[in-house]
Amino acid sequence: MNLDLASLRRHAIARTLFAPTDFADALAHMPFVQADPLRAPARAQDLTLRHRVAGYLAGDLERRYPELGIEEDFFVNYGFLGAHHHALMHPRKVRRRWSKARRAKAEVVLAFVRERGAVHPREVDEQFDHGKVTNWFGGSGKASTELLDGMHYRGLLRVARRDAGTRVYAARAPWPVPADRAEIRARMDAMVDLVVAVYAPLPAATLRQLINRLQWAAPQWAAERAGAFARATRRLAHAHADGTDWYWPAGEDPAAARAVDADRTWLLAPFDPLVWDRLRFERFWGWPYRFEAYTPAARRRLGHYALPLLWREQVVGWSNVSVEAGAMRVEVGFAGPRIDEPAFVRALDDELHRMHRFLGLAPFAAERVAAENPAAT
């Protein structure tokens, strides 16, 4: 198939920014939603879903999680996916085995969770007083929380709900073991298809990267990843453009993609499927977007939590949005010259009103500040 980069870019936008629908249909269209705990001005999963779920308000995913038939877990990143897709990864075997003493602690805690039905980490800590541990970034955390996280990752527990953002856990029944090597390969292929359904069209390098990231999903099948990549390159639709091979689900036709609404702008989450692949982002839009929340303030070029700004199939800049004393403060930056075209100004105002409603702020008041455009230098 002969395609140019513009056709692939249009296809990426059209298939990802589908018309807002109900929760079930939105999660069917986008079967994995990456999560992040930072609120700037809302969590990444909420910022992602607000474009896809009609009438979405910040926190709706957490509020409605128990009824949606989805699970929290590691996939290619930590996030939310349907129960059917979640089952593809388990029973998960972790390379670093627990000590005999730690395994015994987990068994006691599992029995406690089964007895209670669902438990908050605070209840486990009060019951067993496991003490403190040093976490991965050198700080101190509760050993009970770390143990529960490990049990969750190993598939012994599931997230039943969240209380004020904290995971509340319930026990799981044992997972069925794959019957044979053929079933393992079929599961790997299904996980690859899920990745492609979320992030396509993908350059070959990103497809390989995402398949390698399935080590988080199923570390027990690490040896299967190379074969899964080879099968994917034969199974998926593909074309050569801009010096590389691109892949997307069979049956889709990028050449037939329709342009999105030219009178609308979108502020996208840093982990939105349209933004996630930084290699593809730079190829599509000609400038490097970086997530700088963990970058020292003095070295930031775009801001703490810059939201890429899409308009007329181009990511023309970014915005940092914050809430101060109940008012929304907006800083806008441009990757090129500042855009003062009236149609753009109206479209941006409309998007800021949508953001305001999503955040549950009233009445509407937003202070907009023009930013420098370091990406253009």
Summary of the structure (lengths in Angstrom):
residues: 377
radius of gyration: 22.0
end to end distance: 36.2
largest distance: 67.3
contacts: 1124
relative contact order: 0.13
helix: 42%
strand: 21%
